[in-house]
Amino acid sequence: MRTLTFRGVLSWLLILLMASPAWAADSAAAMLYTNGTAWINGGYIPKSSAVFNGDMVQTKADSVANIKSTGTSVLVLSDSLVQYQDSAVKLEHGSLNVATSKNMAAQVGGLKVVPAGSSWTEFEVHDTDGAVRIIARKGEVKLIDGSGTTTLAEGQEASRDETSEKGKKKKREGGAIPAAGGGALNSPWAIGIGVGVVGGITAWSLIHDDDPVSPKKPGP
């Protein structure tokens, strides 16, 4: 409960801070907006939340989620599981659409899909029953795996077998993913902001409330 509350505070602070272009350019954080039920690191989020490097985002069959950062929008489609990273989204299963001018890549097992240039690029990645389908909607993308690099032109699509970095099929499990210890709470700037927020709230309480900070225990 405390983690969810803290993440909610950080979400509002992130919305305000993202208004600063200089801050947004240096930040590895993003905002997640949901339509339907979704989880971050196994915890339910109602509508929006801050997303940090290493966070796991999962959608149900009747929901979608949109991860937005400066120059990038990643649409996580229904019944999907992805990990948000600094310069890529790792698709564990399901489907996602990437629209980016910041070379945001997508990774599925041992396959990496990377924009071929720095111009605005849009592509889709679908991972179904071990088969990966990639569609270049706008601009070219590069498909990089153990066999080399292939360029996929705008409007073209390709298929690959989903294999892990060790060449084995990935094992999948249903249900919400377990809560993770990384993400927001381990971010140095997030910790600094959290400390400031907690300190500010505590100081405000002491100034505006004549009662002690700790509630009195009622007598028998």
C-alpha positions in Angstrom: 0.0 0.0 0.0 2.8 2.4 0.9 4.5 1.6 -2.4 1.4 2.4 -4.4 0.9 5.6 -2.5 4.5 6.7 -3.1 4.2 5.8 -6.8 1.1 7.9 -7.0 2.9 10.9 -5.5 5.7 10.4 -8.0 3.3 10.2 -10.9 1.9 13.7 -10.1 5.4 15.1 -9.6 6.5 13.5 -12.9 3.7 15.1 -14.8 4.8 18.5 -13.5 8.4 17.9 -14.1 7.9 16.7 -17.6 6.8 20.2 -18.5 10.4 21.2 -18.3 12.2 20.2 -21.6 15.6 20.2 -20.0 14.5 17.7 -17.3 12.6 15.5 -19.7 15.6 15.2 -22.0 17.7 13.8 -19.2 15.1 11.6 -17.6 14.7 7.9 -18.1 11.2 7.9 -16.7 7.9 7.9 -18.7 4.2 8.1 -17.9 1.8 5.1 -18.3 -1.9 5.7 -19.2 -4.3 2.8 -19.1 -7.6 1.9 -20.5 -8.9 -1.0 -18.5 -7.0 -3.2 -15.9 -3.2 -3.1 -15.9 -0.4 -3.8 -13.5 3.1 -2.4 -12.9 5.4 -5.0 -11.2 2.3 -6.9 -10.1 0.5 -4.0 -8.6 -2.8 -2.7 -10.0 -2.9 0.8 -11.3 -6.2 2.6 -12.0 -5.5 5.2 -14.7 -1.9 6.5 -14.8 1.5 6.0 -13.2 5.1 6.9 -13.6 7.2 4.1 -15.3 10.9 3.6 -14.7 13.7 1.5 -16.1 13.1 -2.1 -15.3 9.4 -1.8 -14.6 7.2 -4.6 -15.8 3.9 -3.6 -17.4 1.1 -6.1 -17.9 -2.4 -5.7 -19.5 -5.4 -8.0 -19.4 -7.5 -9.3 -22.3 -9.8 -6.2 -22.1 -7.2 -3.5 -21.6 -4.4 -1.5 -23.2 -1.7 0.7 -21.9 0.2 3.6 -23.4 3.8 4.4 -22.3 4.7 8.0 -23.2 8.1 9.7 -22.9 9.7 12.6 -24.9 9.6 11.7 -28.6 8.2 8.2 -28.0 4.8 6.5 -27.5 4.6 2.7 -26.9 1.1 1.2 -27.1 0.9 -2.1 -25.1 -2.0 -4.0 -26.5 -4.3 -6.4 -24.7 -3.0 -9.5 -22.9 0.6 -8.4 -23.1 3.6 -8.2 -20.8 6.5 -5.8 -21.4 9.5 -4.5 -19.6 10.3 -0.8 -19.9 14.0 0.0 -20.4 16.0 3.2 -21.1 16.2 2.7 -24.9 14.0 -0.3 -25.5 10.9 -2.2 -24.5 11.3 -5.9 -24.0 8.2 -7.8 -25.1 7.7 -11.0 -23.1 4.5 -11.9 -24.8 1.6 -10.2 -26.6 1.7 -7.2 -28.9 3.0 -3.6 -29.0 3.1 -0.6 -31.3 6.1 1.8 -31.1 6.1 5.3 -32.5 9.4 7.1 -31.9 11.9 9.8 -33.0 14.3 8.7 -30.3 15.3 5.3 -31.7 13.3 3.4 -29.1 13.8 -0.3 -29.9 11.8 -3.4 -29.1 13.3 -6.7 -28.0 11.7 -10.2 -28.2 14.0 -12.9 -26.9 17.1 -12.8 -29.1 15.6 -10.5 -31.7 15.9 -6.7 -31.5 13.8 -4.3 -33.7 15.6 -1.0 -34.1 14.6 2.1 -36.1 17.0 2.4 -39.1 17.3 6.2 -38.7 16.6 9.1 -36.4 13.4 10.2 -38.2 9.9 9.4 -36.9 9.4 5.7 -37.1 6.4 3.5 -36.4 6.4 -0.3 -36.2 4.4 -3.2 -34.6 5.7 -6.3 -32.9 3.4 -9.3 -32.2 4.5 -12.4 -30.3 2.1 -15.2 -30.5 2.8 -18.9 -29.6 6.5 -18.5 -30.3 6.1 -16.7 -33.6 7.1 -13.1 -33.9 5.6 -10.8 -36.6 7.1 -7.4 -37.3 5.5 -4.7 -39.4 7.2 -1.5 -40.4 4.4 1.1 -40.6 6.5 4.3 -41.1 10.2 4.4 -41.9 12.6 1.5 -42.0 13.6 -0.8 -39.1 16.5 -3.2 -38.6 15.9 -6.7 -37.4 19.0 -7.8 -35.4 19.4 -11.4 -34.2 22.0 -14.2 -34.1 21.9 -14.6 -37.9 22.8 -11.0 -38.6 20.9 -7.8 -39.5 18.0 -7.4 -41.9 16.4 -4.1 -43.0 12.7 -4.0 -43.2 11.4 -1.2 -45.5 8.3 0.9 -44.8 5.1 -1.1 -45.4 6.8 -4.5 -45.3 6.5 -7.2 -42.6 8.6 -10.2 -41.5 8.3 -13.2 -39.3 10.8 -14.8 -36.9 10.8 -17.6 -34.4 10.8 -16.4 -30.8 14.0 -17.6 -29.1 15.7 -16.5 -26.0 19.3 -15.2 -26.0 20.4 -18.8 -25.4 18.3 -20.1 -28.3 15.6 -21.8 -26.2 11.9 -21.1 -26.3 10.9 -18.9 -23.4 8.6 -20.3 -20.7 5.5 -18.2 -20.1 3.3 -18.1 -17.1 -0.2 -16.6 -16.8 -1.6 -14.2 -14.2 -0.2 -11.0 -12.8 3.6 -10.9 -12.5 5.0 -10.7 -8.9 5.9 -7.4 -7.5 9.5 -6.3 -8.3 11.9 -4.4 -6.2 13.3 -2.2 -9.0 11.8 0.7 -10.8 10.6 3.8 -9.1 11.8 3.1 -5.6 15.4 2.5 -6.7 15.7 5.6 -8.8 18.1 8.1 -7.1 16.2 11.2 -8.2 12.9 9.5 -7.1 14.3 8.8 -3.7 15.4 12.4 -3.4 12.0 13.6 -4.4 10.3 11.2 -2.0 12.4 12.4 0.9 11.5 16.0 0.1 7.8 15.2 -0.2 7.8 13.2 3.1 9.7 16.0 4.8 7.4 18.7 3.5 4.3 16.8 4.5 5.7 16.2 8.0 6.6 19.8 8.4 3.2 21.0 7.2 1.5 18.6 9.7 3.6 19.9 12.6 2.8 23.5 11.8 -0.9 23.1 11.1 -1.9 20.5 13.7 -1.8 21.0 17.4 -2.0 17.2 18.0 1.1 15.0 18.0 2.2 13.4 14.7 1.6 10.0 16.2 -2.0 9.4 17.2 -2.7 8.7 20.8 -3.7 5.2 21.7 -7.2 5.2 23.2 -7.5 4.1 26.7 -9.3 0.9 27.7 
